[in-house]
């Protein structure tokens, strides 16, 4: 039954309705405040059904990425031999940006096994360092490692300064960049497409930018380092790499090592390296190796479901043969645990085995064989810092 109202009541209701309607027209669309800058829909000009359809058409819907990557890191500083000239102080203060970031990187890979390695296990990565960074909008992941050249200790320079700074700046540039071309919804208006931020960053360009960051870093007066950077694209499964020096990476597929990065050296045991000289070097540093990121080896390959990517410094590759690496990863992959635990077990076991091998003087090592090819005598493993990153590839669709 309808109810009759008086004319004054009708006018009051009409005024209240108009006020509410005007507030709705002025109310900002929450999507207009996002990075996509969606258009404000007028409640007067379209019906409710057309509003819903237009909202669906302008909302950016990012497709689910078909590739995911599970990444683990593990490291071990060089065991003390009593002859090394070590530095007890931390390369960067804990309150500095690089110092805080360094501790975050180290903490991400400290598991139960590392806490029981023994009193002689160094609590940091020594002259090595690494980074793992998700790229913009989940477009992929960037990771890499660097090995500071130990010869700088003789000149009073901590080699870890350069390697840590290089990895910090590589991480800094990677987090705001895309692993491939920026993902843009073709249904967006031109103005909305312009709001898509970021750029495609290859490992080669990342290495160049990171070196520029080190050269501007006042806390790093001098030093040099090898470097190996990789990106994994979560849309295409494409691996891209840039490697300078004797660090490197290998790819395992179906229980076979299908790719192994070649080392770059000037001569035996002298790798190519990125370098920063002191302000007034003089003749003292005339024979220091100075190489450019342009000399880095670049490589790209399409990854498949189940592929394992192992990146490492020379402390690993000088002591562990590829067949041994393959066996360790295969056995760890058979354990009835989560994939995250499998990958971390691979990384930890590779580092533990490399450390065991470097202390064994009776075992033939890859470094010993390489020395023999150069007509030099060396016996057993090579004592060094060792850092390993392991990535497991999963195709979700």
Secondary structure, DSSP 8 states (H G I E B T S, - for coil): ------HHHHHHHHHHHHHHHHHHHHS--GGGGSTT------TTTS-HHHHHHHHHHHS------SEEEEEEEEEE-----S------S-SS-TTSHHHHHHHHHHHTT--TTGGGS-TTS-SS-TTEEEEEEE-GGGSEEEEEEEEE-GGGGGGT--HHHHHHHHHHHHHHHHTTSBSSS----TTS-HHHHHT----B--HHHHHHHHHHHHHH-TT--SEEEEEEEEEEETTT-EEEEEEESS-EEEEEETTEEEEE----EEETTEE--EEE--TT-GGGGTT-----GGGSEEEEEE--TT-EEEEE-HHHHTT--HHHHHHHHHHHHTSSS-HHHHHHHHHHHHHHHHHHHHT-SSS--HHHHHHHHTT----S-----EEEEEEEEEE--
